[in-house]
């Protein structure tokens, strides 16, 4: 029963945390629209694998990391150039013809790994919930096996929501031929807004 609780909490929190537009779900949906659902599956697997590792690290060192506000500030500042870079990349990509291109499984997997690795906001997210759930005795941060079970739930939840985004992206593109034309600029705008939000948060923390 304890294992099931840890797995379920990891899966639910991962699913909820991935619902808002972010680097990973946007990249997965964009891949599904441009390259098809199969390509997006490998992006989702690569991204989920990194999310699993990030959750493992966050839970294992949650108490240490939570006691260091400097780490949170560093992650916030570091995420700003990442979002700006992604915004520029997708804006420039918008000038390319919106034709479908084929990609290998390895390319899709590595895309997921890279995009997920750039998602530094995953660490404070999992640190917060690790400390909170531990404080109300729903998870055990001292049991390495249970931490692994929780992280496997995270992996499962991440794959589930990313594939949901992929299906939504394909459905939207099938209903409107204009989706591909405006896809890259829209994604670029989302990342630009995320950069602005993180900049505001970073400035608030030092003012």
GIFEN-V211362 format. One record per residue. N is the residue number from 1. RES is the residue in one small letter. PHI is phi in degrees with one decimal (* if undefined). PSI is psi in whole degrees, -180 to 180 (NA if undefined). NEAR is the number of other ideal C-beta (glycine too) atoms within 10 Angstrom. Layout:
n = (N | N)
res = (RES | RES)
phi = (PHI | PHI)
psi = (PSI | PSI)
near = (NEAR | NEAR)
This chain:
n = (1 | 2 | 3 | 4 | 5 | 6 | 7 | 8 | 9 | 10 | 11 | 12 | 13 | 14 | 15 | 16 | 17 | 18 | 19 | 20 | 21 | 22 | 23 | 24 | 25 | 26 | 27 | 28 | 29 | 30 | 31 | 32 | 33 | 34 | 35 | 36 | 37 | 38 | 39 | 40 | 41 | 42 | 43 | 44 | 45 | 46 | 47 | 48 | 49 | 50 | 51 | 52 | 53 | 54 | 55 | 56 | 57 | 58 | 59 | 60 | 61 | 62 | 63 | 64 | 65 | 66 | 67 | 68 | 69 | 70 | 71 | 72 | 73 | 74 | 75 | 76 | 77 | 78 | 79 | 80 | 81 | 82 | 83 | 84 | 85 | 86 | 87 | 88 | 89 | 90 | 91 | 92 | 93 | 94 | 95 | 96 | 97 | 98 | 99 | 100 | 101 | 102 | 103 | 104 | 105 | 106 | 107 | 108 | 109 | 110 | 111 | 112 | 113 | 114 | 115 | 116 | 117 | 118 | 119 | 120 | 121 | 122 | 123 | 124 | 125 | 126 | 127 | 128 | 129 | 130 | 131 | 132 | 133 | 134 | 135 | 136 | 137 | 138 | 139 | 140 | 141 | 142 | 143 | 144 | 145 | 146 | 147 | 148 | 149 | 150 | 151 | 152 | 153 | 154 | 155 | 156 | 157 | 158 | 159 | 160 | 161 | 162 | 163 | 164 | 165 | 166 | 167 | 168 | 169 | 170 | 171 | 172 | 173 | 174 | 175 | 176 | 177 | 178 | 179 | 180 | 181 | 182 | 183 | 184 | 185 | 186 | 187 | 188 | 189 | 190 | 191 | 192 | 193 | 194 | 195 | 196 | 197 | 198 | 199 | 200 | 201 | 202 | 203 | 204 | 205 | 206 | 207)
res = (x | x | x | x | x | x | x | x | x | x | x | x | x | x | x | x | x | x | x | x | x | x | x | x | x | x | x | x | x | x | x | x | x | x | x | x | x | x | x | x | x | x | x | x | x | x | x | x | x | x | x | x | x | x | x | x | x | x | x | x | x | x | x | x | x | x | x | x | x | x | x | x | x | x | x | x | x | x | x | x | x | x | x | x | x | x | x | x | x | x | x | x | x | x | x | x | x | x | x | x | x | x | x | x | x | x | x | x | x | x | x | x | x | x | x | x | x | x | x | x | x | x | x | x | x | x | x | x | x | x | x | x | x | x | x | x | x | x | x | x | x | x | x | x | x | x | x | x | x | x | x | x | x | x | x | x | x | x | x | x | x | x | x | x | x | x | x | x | x | x | x | x | x | x | x | x | x | x | x | x | x | x | x | x | x | x | x | x | x | x | x | x | x | x | x | x | x | x | x | x | x | x | x | x | x | x | x)
phi = (* | -62.7 | -61.8 | -63.8 | -63.9 | -63.2 | -64.5 | -63.6 | -64.0 | -62.2 | -67.1 | -65.1 | -66.4 | -66.5 | -62.4 | -64.8 | -67.3 | -96.8 | -67.1 | -62.9 | -58.0 | -153.6 | -59.2 | -77.9 | -68.0 | -66.4 | -64.9 | -66.8 | -63.8 | -63.3 | -66.2 | -61.3 | -69.1 | -82.3 | -121.1 | 102.1 | -64.6 | -59.0 | -63.7 | -68.9 | -61.2 | -71.8 | -63.7 | -63.2 | -64.9 | -63.4 | -65.9 | -65.2 | -62.2 | -68.0 | -61.0 | -63.0 | -65.5 | -62.3 | -66.4 | -58.1 | -63.4 | -62.4 | -70.5 | -67.7 | -115.0 | -56.8 | -65.4 | -67.4 | -68.5 | -66.8 | -80.8 | -117.5 | -63.7 | -62.5 | -62.0 | -62.3 | -66.4 | -62.3 | -64.8 | -65.1 | -65.3 | -67.3 | -72.9 | -62.4 | -63.5 | -64.0 | -66.1 | -63.5 | -60.9 | -67.4 | -62.5 | -64.6 | -59.8 | -72.3 | -65.0 | -69.0 | -67.7 | -65.1 | -81.1 | -86.3 | -62.5 | -79.1 | -83.7 | -68.7 | -127.5 | -86.1 | -138.0 | -77.4 | -61.3 | -63.0 | -65.8 | -64.5 | -61.8 | -66.7 | -61.7 | -62.6 | -62.5 | -65.8 | -62.3 | -68.3 | -65.2 | -79.9 | -83.6 | -70.8 | -69.8 | -65.2 | -63.3 | -62.2 | -62.4 | -74.9 | -63.3 | -59.2 | -69.8 | -63.5 | -66.1 | -65.3 | -65.8 | -69.7 | -66.8 | -101.9 | 61.6 | -91.7 | -131.2 | -113.2 | -80.5 | -97.5 | -104.5 | -61.6 | -66.5 | -68.6 | -63.7 | -65.1 | -63.8 | -59.3 | -67.6 | -66.1 | -64.3 | -60.4 | -59.1 | -64.9 | -64.5 | -65.2 | -60.6 | -61.7 | -71.8 | -67.8 | -70.0 | -64.3 | -62.5 | -62.1 | -64.9 | -63.7 | -62.5 | -66.0 | -62.7 | -64.1 | -68.3 | -73.0 | -86.4 | -144.3 | -70.7 | -81.0 | -58.8 | -61.8 | -64.1 | -101.0 | -61.5 | -60.8 | -59.4 | -65.9 | -62.6 | -60.5 | -64.1 | -60.8 | -67.7 | -63.9 | -64.9 | -62.6 | -64.2 | -64.2 | -60.5 | -66.6 | -64.2 | -61.7 | -62.6 | -65.1 | -68.0 | -63.1 | -72.3 | -108.4 | -95.1)
psi = (-41 | -41 | -43 | -39 | -45 | -45 | -46 | -42 | -42 | -43 | -45 | -47 | -36 | -42 | -48 | -42 | -22 | -2 | -47 | 152 | 131 | -176 | -41 | -52 | -33 | -44 | -38 | -45 | -41 | -39 | -42 | -41 | -43 | -35 | -6 | 165 | -40 | -41 | -38 | -28 | -43 | -32 | -44 | -41 | -45 | -43 | -42 | -35 | -44 | -39 | -37 | -45 | -42 | -40 | -41 | -48 | -45 | -44 | -38 | -38 | 25 | -48 | -40 | -46 | -35 | -29 | -3 | 94 | -22 | -38 | -43 | -40 | -40 | -44 | -38 | -48 | -39 | -28 | -23 | -54 | -28 | -48 | -39 | -44 | -42 | -37 | -44 | -42 | -50 | -30 | -44 | -32 | -24 | -19 | -8 | 152 | 137 | 42 | 149 | 142 | 146 | 146 | 146 | 166 | -40 | -40 | -42 | -44 | -46 | -34 | -45 | -42 | -47 | -49 | -42 | -35 | -29 | -10 | 78 | -17 | -12 | -34 | -55 | -31 | -50 | -31 | -45 | -51 | -31 | -47 | -43 | -50 | -32 | -37 | -28 | 12 | 36 | -27 | 158 | 108 | -4 | -7 | 108 | -35 | -43 | -32 | -41 | -40 | -44 | -43 | -33 | -34 | -39 | -46 | -45 | -44 | -37 | -47 | -42 | -49 | -34 | -40 | -29 | -44 | -38 | -44 | -40 | -41 | -44 | -41 | -43 | -41 | -31 | -24 | -22 | 123 | -13 | -11 | -48 | -37 | -39 | 2 | -57 | -47 | -37 | -45 | -42 | -42 | -40 | -46 | -35 | -42 | -40 | -37 | -41 | -45 | -45 | -35 | -43 | -44 | -42 | -42 | -37 | -34 | -19 | -10 | NA)
near = (5 | 13 | 14 | 10 | 17 | 25 | 20 | 15 | 19 | 29 | 21 | 13 | 20 | 28 | 19 | 12 | 19 | 27 | 11 | 8 | 16 | 18 | 25 | 26 | 23 | 22 | 27 | 33 | 25 | 23 | 28 | 27 | 23 | 20 | 19 | 17 | 14 | 13 | 24 | 29 | 21 | 22 | 31 | 29 | 19 | 25 | 29 | 26 | 17 | 21 | 27 | 22 | 17 | 21 | 30 | 19 | 16 | 24 | 28 | 16 | 16 | 23 | 14 | 10 | 20 | 16 | 9 | 11 | 10 | 7 | 16 | 17 | 14 | 13 | 18 | 19 | 17 | 14 | 23 | 18 | 12 | 20 | 25 | 17 | 13 | 22 | 20 | 13 | 14 | 22 | 16 | 11 | 16 | 16 | 8 | 9 | 7 | 18 | 7 | 11 | 11 | 8 | 20 | 10 | 13 | 10 | 16 | 23 | 20 | 15 | 22 | 28 | 18 | 15 | 23 | 26 | 17 | 19 | 21 | 19 | 20 | 26 | 19 | 17 | 17 | 26 | 23 | 14 | 23 | 24 | 17 | 12 | 21 | 16 | 9 | 7 | 7 | 13 | 24 | 17 | 17 | 9 | 13 | 12 | 11 | 18 | 22 | 19 | 20 | 30 | 25 | 18 | 25 | 30 | 22 | 18 | 25 | 31 | 23 | 15 | 22 | 29 | 19 | 17 | 23 | 25 | 14 | 14 | 23 | 17 | 12 | 14 | 18 | 10 | 9 | 10 | 9 | 10 | 17 | 16 | 13 | 13 | 22 | 20 | 14 | 15 | 23 | 20 | 14 | 18 | 24 | 17 | 13 | 23 | 19 | 14 | 13 | 22 | 16 | 10 | 15 | 18 | 11 | 9 | 12 | 7 | 5)
